[in-house]
Amino acid sequence: MSNAEIIADLTKIMEKIFDVSDLKISMDTVATDVEDWDSLNHIQMVVAVEKHFKIKFSSTEIQNWKNVGEIVASIQNKLG
Amino acid sequence: MEFAQLKSNLKKDFNGLKTKLKVALLGDTPTQLLKQALKGYGYEVAVDFEIFEADFDQIDQQILDPTSELYQSESDYIVIFASVQKVQLKFYKKPLEKRKDFASEYIDYVRHLANTIHDNTTARIILFNFPEINDSVFGNFSNKTEMSFIYQLRKINLSLMDLSRNVKNLFINDLCSLEATAGHNNVIDQKFYINTGMTHSLDFLYPVVKNITDIILAIHGKFKKCLILDLDNTTWGGIIGDDGLEGIQIGDLGIGKAFTQLQTWAKELKERGIIICICSKNTESVAMEPFEKHPDMVLRMNDVAVFVANWENKVDNIRHIQSVLNIGFDSMVFLDDNPFERNMVRMGIPDLTVPELPEDPADYLPYLQSLNLFETASHSAEDKNRTEQYQVEAKRVSVQKSFANEDEFLQSLEMKSKVSAFDKFSVPRIAQLSMRSNQFNLRTVRYTEQDIENLISNPFYYNIYFTLEDKFGDYGLISLIVLKKDNGDSLFIETWLMSCRVLKRGMEGFVLNNIVATARSNGFKKVIGEYIPTAKNDMVRGHYKNLGFTERGDKWEIDVAQYEDKKNFILPIQK
């Protein structure tokens, strides 16, 4: 999968969890850029991403992501 | 059901929901998602939960401080989720030599919390118990030493049951069973816990909030009283009309074990007080034969309250069963293996619960058990006689037809009623009747056993209960009156309720005669009644008017001096 494809899937997942439409995210987006991206929604997003891509993150990964780009990199890494 | 679905319910319109219940949520782990899930699940069962969520890890502070937000929230239910993780930390902090006392100290602490709540509010407490997981410090030897965590944990769970037997306002949310059914490893998400402190995976929130809601609704008076069974391929395998007595699968024949399991469960429900009825498309004599003659049948004719087997449609037959039992459709469950019949019954009687039985009869019982259909908030010794009472009722109904007029019939019944102030002996039955009565209930006040005990000793109240028996049988305790002394010269009827099994017996007039007599002998001039409508009690909308009360604003009153006793055929007895 390309990074753009992963971002497209991520966008859909986030829109559902954050309950917004027309979310625009890029590799540089950070949590504070998105209004409803708090820790509670973050963990729900993680669960949804894991289900969607059929992967598992480690607890360290979840805490250390700095931006969307790093999430995408983690996903790419797992998908191999 | 997934958490996302519960969460999406939060956007729905809750305004139309009639049942509004105030719940407080206290936890020592983050409870935000639990709160969302509970609110969202409420929508599924048409309940608008107004939830007060305490700040994180405030269980003790909120309960022990009488001025806390908890008490200000005036919640009817206080849900307390103390996590096993936190209990474990407390346990590990204890010096080794003191660990054998951990459980009893913990129970003392819970008792103290429960007592404090009881002193400050009439709210019911719903407390989570603990999943029993071995910490692998002692291995299996932990079962042989009081110093192990799981030894103390199991002792706590057992002691919580003992405690809740005695503390009437305390109910246990059996998280331990829930986790065991789902499998502990399937319901925890260690990563989730490490990152957020939340103890369970998202999708386990559904069974947890369903369980909480089941308990609340049972306390609130919404629970199942009756199980209606289809016969062929539901109660036994095969078709009795085709396969004959020797050919149906029950016991060791074919997959008979699956049906034996289901029957055994139904029999246990009956012993607990659930009414078992049969509704089958069959010739009656053929359908009854296995109950009378098959050696492997668990259910027998005397386990069945109403037996309906004919070739009419099932909607009409279930309506007939309902008319004999006189209970709401929403308190009845219908089991049928045939999807066509299920759908027809669902369409015809929307309030009825009709579980979507799995195709394989082997899965019937685990599926039904997973639904927790028969939650209850009370149990009394009388419950197991309920089937017999309804069998007698069916007999009464057929005798009634032979009388020319109603008075003659009532006279022939030779009715007797014990009239008594509430006494200790009857507390469980009185509380239970207040929980169960929905239709003939003027103000629908629910009383726990604790509430009833308080009423007995409260000098501002007169409380009367009534039993009824006739030549066919004994109904037991069937009506309650709670009278409150108003300021001045009037008595207010805080509660007037009656079991619908004794409708049309002249009991209402007999009860009113006793109310007025109580007022008269204690020097009151007026008796005031009030009708508070609910979704269920339309039956008594005209109750006070019919009994000759005069309307005064939103209340009804009767003048004691002017009152003439109502005619009836019930003889008061002293037992």
Interface residues (C-beta under 8 A of the other chain):
Chain A: K16 I17 D19 S39 L40 I43 Q44 V47 A48 F57 S58 S59 I62 Q63
Chain B: F3 A4 K11 P30 Q32 L33 D189 Q190 K191 F192 I194 N195 T196 M198 S201 L202
